[in-house]
Amino acid sequence: MSTNSIPELNTYIDKLIKISDGLLGLPALPLVFIGCLAWGYLLAAVPKYKNAWIPAGVFAFGIVANLLVTPMRNVVDVGRAIIIGMIAGGASWWFHKKIMSRWIADDAFKNGDTTRTEKPEEPPKP
């Protein structure tokens, strides 16, 4: 490794620290949303975990993650954290289904229980 690459590494590390500091200022909802997306893709990569169970796993992760990052002062805060966690889980599942699935290959997380079939073209009518 040359000594010229050290300043580039330091610049890269400084950029990562700035990004991390920016995340500290975010409200909990975007962080839980991103965590739910990541959790869903991790679940999809586990061969024993069926694709049909991923939405439930993402919703549960959203609830638990939001309960962990939200300060609890009373029962109302707990209820609000559960509801917002469910919203974050649902939003991340919807985001994957409608937007991210266009960019991710069908077999990227293939674990054997999902197949995609195309509707056959109808013959032209005379």
C-alpha positions in Angstrom: 0.0 0.0 0.0 1.5 3.4 -1.0 1.4 6.3 1.3 -0.7 8.2 -1.3 -3.7 6.0 -0.6 -3.8 6.8 3.2 -5.2 10.3 2.6 -7.9 8.8 0.4 -8.7 6.3 3.1 -9.0 9.0 5.7 -11.3 11.0 3.3 -13.5 7.9 2.9 -13.6 7.3 6.6 -14.5 11.0 7.2 -17.4 10.7 4.7 -18.7 7.6 6.5 -18.5 9.4 9.9 -20.5 12.3 8.4 -23.2 9.9 7.1 -23.3 8.2 10.5 -23.7 11.5 12.3 -26.5 12.4 9.9 -28.3 9.2 10.8 -28.1 10.1 14.5 -30.3 13.2 13.8 -33.0 11.3 12.0 -36.3 10.4 13.6 -36.9 6.7 14.4 -39.3 6.0 11.5 -36.8 6.2 8.6 -34.3 4.2 10.5 -36.9 1.5 11.3 -38.0 1.5 7.7 -34.5 0.9 6.4 -34.0 -1.7 9.1 -37.2 -3.5 8.0 -36.0 -3.5 4.4 -32.7 -5.0 5.4 -34.3 -7.6 7.6 -36.6 -8.7 4.8 -33.7 -9.2 2.5 -31.9 -11.1 5.2 -34.9 -13.4 5.7 -35.1 -13.9 2.0 -31.5 -15.1 1.9 -32.3 -17.8 4.6 -33.2 -21.0 2.7 -35.4 -22.4 5.5 -37.5 -19.2 5.8 -40.4 -19.3 3.3 -41.2 -16.2 1.2 -44.8 -16.2 2.5 -43.5 -15.6 6.0 -41.3 -12.6 5.1 -44.1 -9.9 5.5 -44.9 -11.2 9.0 -41.2 -11.2 9.9 -40.8 -7.7 8.6 -43.9 -6.4 10.6 -42.6 -8.0 13.7 -39.1 -6.6 13.2 -40.7 -3.1 12.7 -42.6 -3.4 16.0 -39.6 -4.6 18.0 -37.1 -2.1 16.4 -39.5 0.8 17.0 -40.0 -0.3 20.6 -36.2 -0.4 21.1 -35.6 3.1 19.7 -38.6 5.0 21.1 -38.4 6.3 24.6 -41.3 4.9 26.7 -42.8 7.1 29.3 -46.3 5.6 29.6 -48.7 3.1 28.0 -49.7 5.5 25.3 -46.0 5.7 24.1 -45.9 1.9 23.9 -49.1 1.8 21.8 -47.9 4.5 19.5 -44.5 2.7 19.1 -46.3 -0.5 18.2 -48.5 1.2 15.6 -45.6 3.1 14.1 -43.5 0.0 13.9 -46.3 -1.8 12.1 -46.5 1.2 9.7 -42.8 1.1 9.1 -42.9 -2.7 8.4 -45.8 -2.4 6.1 -44.3 0.6 4.2 -41.0 -1.3 3.7 -42.9 -4.4 2.4 -44.9 -2.2 0.1 -41.8 -0.3 -1.1 -40.1 -3.7 -1.9 -43.2 -5.1 -3.6 -43.9 -2.0 -5.8 -40.5 -0.4 -6.4 -37.5 -2.5 -5.3 -38.7 -5.8 -7.0 -38.3 -4.1 -10.4 -34.5 -3.8 -9.8 -33.8 -7.1 -8.0 -33.5 -10.2 -10.1 -36.2 -12.9 -9.5 -33.5 -15.4 -8.5 -31.4 -13.1 -6.3 -32.7 -14.7 -3.1 -33.9 -18.0 -4.6 -34.8 -20.5 -1.9 -36.9 -22.9 -3.8 -40.5 -22.1 -2.8 -41.2 -19.2 -5.2 -41.7 -19.5 -8.9 -42.8 -16.8 -11.3 -44.9 -17.7 -14.2 -45.9 -15.5 -17.1 -49.3 -15.6 -18.6 -49.2 -17.2 -22.0 -50.0 -14.9 -25.0 -53.4 -15.4 -26.3 -53.7 -16.4 -30.0 -54.9 -13.6 -32.3 -58.6 -13.6 -32.9 -59.7 -14.2 -36.5 
